[in-house]
Amino acid sequence: MKDSNFLKEMNARHLWHPMAHPADMQAHPPTIITEAHGVRIVDIDGHEVVDGVGGLWNVNLGFSCEPIIAAISAQLHRLPYYSAFRGTTNDVLIECAEALHAFFAPDGLTRSFFTSGGGDSVETALRLARQYHKLRGQEGRTKFLSLKKGYHGTHFGAASVNGNANFRTAYEPLLPGCFHTPAPYTYRNPFNETGPEKLAQLCLQAIEDEIAFQGAKTIAAFIMEPVLGAGGVIPPHHSFMPGVRDICDRHGILLIADEVITAFGRTGDWTGSRHWGVKPDMMTTAKAITNGYFPFGAVMIADKVAEVFENDTTGAASIGHGYTYSGHPVGAAAAVACLAETERLDVATNAGERGRQLYQGLQALAAKYDIVGDVRGGHGLMCAMELVSDRAAKTPIDKASIAALQEETYKAGAMVRVSGNNVIMSPPLVLTAADVDIILGALDKGFAAI
């Protein structure tokens, strides 16, 4: 590693960071992380903290998962790369597809299409949805519906179904035919409804109204996160996703579950869809599929969709889509090892238990500090606190204050993420009760400091 003084001097000089203003990064250089072990990260000055972010929602098994590291190393020595385009495949990719088939069987998902990450998976699902309807002779089904506040990546198609203007306005015009309906967000919604069940019904009715307005026969798919993640950890009422499934079935619309964040135990169940008792037509995955150790993703596909493609005799079902790294053998090896460890450690159960502990602790902090307007969580290890300067008016707190909270919390022993006026926590699923206490204690000190 280069000398620490050199690294600090060059920090953000020649590097643009995702989701950040280049000038701001130069004025306020980001924290340089140099090591990680277990659920802790270490910066260039040797300061060690509990990672309350889990990398970026993806390091479910922590930073020291030796079986994944060993699998990557062995695969690099044996077959570091080969294409999975028509005509060739690799042995570990076949093994990976079978492992995913077994894992997602309760969700009714039996086929895999491999990608390089979450945005690629969403892009793939949108394209396959349109092709599916064309194969069935319904060429007019080209539109997509999604939720406001939903996050689906930043590819042009993915950004088009994103429900947050921050990822859209600078890059418009985007993909035409994408429409957004209100999210079941009890703290802020256009209905001024705070009752979760009532709000769910109002949001479902809004979906029905939009379908009626657009025309059901023009809509290819509805894409949604089972629990909205980057939009501020927004869990719906338990009736909402089953209601969406029913609406899609009645109108011949495919349901795509974006589980790039929620799959593999994050919600306290193995998938977010399973948490609500729903079987989607397609599911996008990435992130924790390799514990963040290798860029890799997959779209999981139900028989309903697969059979239309596989029964085609015209040639129109040929998939004119793919990535150089689709089915990368090193990614596949990492995924196989990661799936085995994910199940062996039963991280979904631990996520449920530690998630309840974290959620209750955040509620206690909300009772202590007036700047906490809302606490959301209770569905595994994904929680958020929405900060306000005025509880009655729900006025979002200023950026400087929330940045200061993040900095003070980090100094006190925990890395948390800020997005808008939300403090978001998505720690590794192997977190212990003592680790949760450290996060809560650090937040307490952070709030007290500001």
Backbone hydrogen bonds, N-H to C=O, Kabsch-Sander energy under -0.5 kcal/mol:
donor,donor_aa,acceptor,acceptor_aa,energy
7,L,3,D,-2.1
8,K,4,S,-2.4
9,E,5,N,-2.1
10,M,6,F,-2.3
11,N,7,L,-0.9
13,R,10,M,-2.4
14,H,10,M,-0.7
20,A,17,H,-0.9
25,M,21,H,-2.2
26,Q,22,P,-1.7
27,A,23,A,-2.2
28,H,24,D,-2.8
33,I,31,T,-0.8
34,T,42,V,-2.5
35,E,42,V,-1.8
37,H,40,R,-2.4
40,R,37,H,-2.9
41,I,49,V,-2.2
42,V,35,E,-2.7
43,D,47,H,-2.1
44,I,32,I,-2.0
46,G,43,D,-2.3
49,V,41,I,-2.3
50,V,413,G,-2.5
51,D,39,V,-2.9
52,G,50,V,-1.2
52,G,415,M,-1.6
56,L,54,G,-1.8
57,W,53,V,-2.0
58,N,54,G,-1.4
59,V,54,G,-2.5
60,N,58,N,-2.0
62,G,59,V,-1.3
63,F,38,G,-3.3
66,E,64,S,-1.5
68,I,65,C,-0.7
69,I,65,C,-1.8
70,A,66,E,-3.1
71,A,67,P,-1.9
72,I,68,I,-2.5
73,S,69,I,-2.3
74,A,70,A,-2.6
75,Q,71,A,-2.2
76,L,72,I,-2.3
77,H,73,S,-1.6
78,R,74,A,-1.6
79,L,75,Q,-2.8
88,T,85,F,-2.1
94,I,90,N,-1.5
95,E,91,D,-1.9
96,C,92,V,-2.3
97,A,93,L,-2.4
98,E,94,I,-1.9
99,A,95,E,-2.2
100,L,96,C,-2.5
101,H,97,A,-2.2
102,A,98,E,-2.1
103,F,99,A,-2.1
104,F,100,L,-2.8
105,A,101,H,-0.7
107,D,104,F,-1.5
108,G,105,A,-2.1
109,L,104,F,-1.6
110,T,108,G,-0.5
110,T,301,I,-2.3
111,R,301,I,-1.9
113,F,299,V,-1.7
115,T,297,G,-2.7
121,S,117,G,-2.0
122,V,118,G,-2.4
123,E,119,G,-2.5
124,T,120,D,-2.5
125,A,121,S,-2.4
126,L,122,V,-2.4
127,R,123,E,-2.0
128,L,124,T,-2.8
129,A,125,A,-2.1
130,R,126,L,-1.7
131,Q,127,R,-2.3
132,Y,128,L,-2.7
133,H,129,A,-1.7
134,K,130,R,-2.0
135,L,131,Q,-2.5
136,R,132,Y,-1.1
137,G,134,K,-1.7
138,Q,133,H,-3.1
141,R,138,Q,-1.9
142,T,140,G,-1.5
142,T,218,T,-1.5
143,K,218,T,-2.7
144,F,177,G,-2.6
145,L,221,A,-2.2
146,S,179,F,-1.8
147,L,223,I,-0.5
148,K,181,T,-2.9
149,K,163,G,-2.6
150,G,147,L,-1.6
152,H,153,G,-0.5
159,A,155,H,-3.9
160,S,156,F,-1.3
161,V,157,G,-1.2
162,N,158,A,-0.7
163,G,150,G,-2.9
167,F,164,N,-1.7
168,R,165,A,-2.0
169,T,165,A,-2.1
171,Y,168,R,-2.1
172,E,168,R,-0.6
172,E,169,T,-0.7
175,L,156,F,-0.7
179,F,144,F,-2.6
181,T,146,S,-2.4
185,Y,183,A,-2.4
186,T,184,P,-0.8
188,R,185,Y,-0.5
192,N,189,N,-1.5
194,T,192,N,-0.5
199,L,195,G,-2.9
200,A,196,P,-2.4
201,Q,197,E,-1.8
202,L,198,K,-2.0
203,C,199,L,-2.6
204,L,200,A,-2.3
205,Q,201,Q,-2.1
206,A,202,L,-1.9
207,I,203,C,-1.8
208,E,204,L,-2.2
209,D,205,Q,-2.6
210,E,206,A,-2.2
211,I,207,I,-2.4
212,A,208,E,-2.4
213,F,209,D,-2.3
214,Q,210,E,-2.9
215,G,211,I,-2.7
218,T,215,G,-2.4
219,I,216,A,-1.6
220,A,143,K,-3.0
221,A,143,K,-1.3
222,F,254,L,-2.8
223,I,145,L,-2.5
224,M,256,I,-2.1
228,L,234,I,-1.9
232,G,229,G,-2.2
233,V,229,G,-2.3
234,I,228,L,-2.3
240,F,237,H,-2.3
241,M,237,H,-0.5
243,G,239,S,-1.5
244,V,240,F,-2.2
245,R,241,M,-2.5
246,D,242,P,-2.1
247,I,243,G,-2.2
248,C,244,V,-2.7
249,D,245,R,-2.3
250,R,246,D,-2.3
251,H,247,I,-1.4
252,G,248,C,-0.6
252,G,249,D,-0.9
253,I,248,C,-2.4
254,L,220,A,-2.2
256,I,222,F,-2.9
256,I,254,L,-0.6
257,A,255,L,-0.6
257,A,282,M,-2.7
258,D,224,M,-2.7
258,D,256,I,-0.7
259,E,257,A,-1.1
259,E,284,T,-1.9
263,A,259,E,-1.8
264,F,270,W,-2.1
265,G,269,D,-0.6
265,G,270,W,-0.8
266,R,263,A,-0.5
267,T,262,T,-0.8
267,T,269,D,-0.6
268,G,265,G,-1.7
268,G,269,D,-0.5
275,H,271,T,-1.4
276,W,272,G,-1.0
276,W,273,S,-0.8
277,G,274,R,-0.8
278,V,273,S,-2.5
281,D,255,L,-2.3
282,M,255,L,-1.6
283,M,300,M,-2.3
284,T,257,A,-2.2
285,T,298,A,-2.3
288,A,260,V,-0.6
289,I,286,A,-2.2
290,T,287,K,-1.4
292,G,287,K,-1.4
293,Y,290,T,-1.8
297,G,115,T,-1.7
298,A,285,T,-1.5
299,V,113,F,-2.8
300,M,283,M,-3.1
300,M,298,A,-0.6
301,I,111,R,-2.4
302,A,281,D,-2.4
303,D,108,G,-0.7
305,V,302,A,-0.8
306,A,302,A,-2.8
307,E,303,D,-3.2
308,V,304,K,-0.6
308,V,305,V,-0.5
309,F,305,V,-1.4
310,E,306,A,-3.0
311,N,307,E,-1.9
312,D,309,F,-1.1
318,S,315,G,-1.5
320,G,318,S,-1.0
321,H,319,I,-1.3
326,S,323,Y,-2.1
328,H,325,Y,-1.7
332,A,328,H,-2.6
333,A,329,P,-2.3
334,A,330,V,-2.2
335,A,331,G,-2.5
336,V,332,A,-2.4
337,A,333,A,-2.1
338,C,334,A,-2.5
339,L,335,A,-2.9
340,A,336,V,-1.9
341,E,337,A,-2.1
342,T,338,C,-2.9
343,E,339,L,-2.1
344,R,340,A,-2.4
345,L,341,E,-2.6
346,D,343,E,-0.7
347,V,342,T,-1.5
349,T,346,D,-0.8
350,N,346,D,-1.4
351,A,347,V,-2.8
352,G,348,A,-1.9
353,E,349,T,-2.1
354,R,350,N,-3.1
355,G,351,A,-1.9
356,R,352,G,-1.7
357,Q,353,E,-1.7
358,L,354,R,-2.6
359,Y,355,G,-2.5
360,Q,356,R,-2.4
361,G,357,Q,-2.0
362,L,358,L,-2.3
363,Q,359,Y,-2.1
364,A,360,Q,-1.7
365,L,361,G,-1.8
366,A,362,L,-2.1
367,A,363,Q,-1.6
368,K,364,A,-0.8
369,Y,365,L,-2.2
372,V,369,Y,-1.4
373,G,371,I,-0.9
373,G,386,E,-2.8
374,D,386,E,-1.4
376,R,384,A,-3.1
381,L,266,R,-1.4
382,M,380,G,-1.5
383,C,425,M,-2.3
384,A,376,R,-2.6
385,M,423,V,-2.1
386,E,374,D,-2.9
387,L,385,M,-0.6
387,L,421,N,-3.1
388,V,371,I,-3.0
389,S,395,T,-2.7
390,D,395,T,-0.8
394,K,390,D,-1.6
395,T,390,D,-1.2
397,I,387,L,-1.8
402,I,398,D,-1.8
403,A,399,K,-2.3
404,A,400,A,-2.0
405,L,401,S,-2.2
406,Q,402,I,-2.1
407,E,403,A,-2.2
408,E,404,A,-2.7
409,T,405,L,-2.5
410,Y,406,Q,-2.0
411,K,407,E,-2.2
412,A,408,E,-1.6
413,G,410,Y,-1.3
414,A,409,T,-2.0
415,M,50,V,-2.6
416,V,414,A,-0.6
417,R,424,I,-2.0
419,S,422,N,-2.5
422,N,419,S,-2.0
423,V,385,M,-2.8
424,I,417,R,-3.2
424,I,422,N,-0.6
425,M,383,C,-3.0
426,S,52,G,-2.5
429,L,60,N,-1.3
430,V,60,N,-0.7
431,L,428,P,-1.2
436,V,432,T,-2.0
437,D,433,A,-2.0
438,I,434,A,-1.6
439,I,435,D,-2.0
440,L,436,V,-2.5
441,G,437,D,-2.6
442,A,438,I,-2.5
443,L,439,I,-2.3
444,D,440,L,-2.3
445,K,441,G,-2.1
446,G,442,A,-2.2
447,F,443,L,-3.0
448,A,444,D,-2.4
449,A,445,K,-1.9
450,I,446,G,-1.3
